[in-house]
Amino acid sequence: MGKIPTAVIFDMDDVLCRYHFDKRLARLSEMTGVAEEAISEVIWKQGFDEEADTGRYTAEEYHRLFCERIGATLSKEQWLEARAIAMEPDQEVLDMARRVKRNAILSLLTNNGPLLKESIHRVFPGVAEVFAERAHFSFEFGACKPDPRVFLRLLDHLQVDPGEALFIDDTASYIEGATKEGLLTHHFQSAWQLRAVLEEYGLLDYSPVDK
């Protein structure tokens, strides 16, 4: 496979955790009394959430507009609770990320907005612990995967050339976008397949790690 990549970039949902959107939607509906279909329509299908992921709104603006769109009051704590119950951490993949960190610059790139980023230490402590200040959310770069700008701006921030970065994501279109920009890529489908790729690159350090 060639030399060891200088940087390894993980996606979050459905890579570092199993993301159960149905649980999130059900909890939001339960807390607000608004039908799941209605919430899904005005927040996700109409593109509002994606707008937030590109950095269009601050966390406060996003929260206010979220409530206005669904026509119900929802505290930030409730929004975060609904997000958290939808995320089932994959400890095997998190452990691989810890081991990779010994051999390469470790980073995260997820399509998400500022409200989740500011509370990621509470919503998904594993991400905050393993990735720390290199846990990056698309809004920081003004674009979402698979927009080329988000990859190039992250690499510029990390000071890494595209051909020296390995990007791991479960979404085929995001993998395609990263590949077009010259990044090394792995289309995530299972932990064991990822382990084989990381081992082939020589990225996994199997000495004991602190958890």
Secondary structure, DSSP 8 states (H G I E B T S, - for coil): --S--SEEEE--BTTTEEE-HHHHHHHHHHHH---HHHHIIIIIITSHHHHHHTT-S-HHHHHHHHHHHHTS---HHHHHHHHHHTEEE-HHHHHHHHHHTTTSEEEEEES--HHHHTTHHHH-HHHHHHHGGGEEEGGGGT--TTSHHHHHHHHHHHT--GGGEEEEES-HHHHHHHHHTT-EEEE---HHHHHHHHHHHT----S----
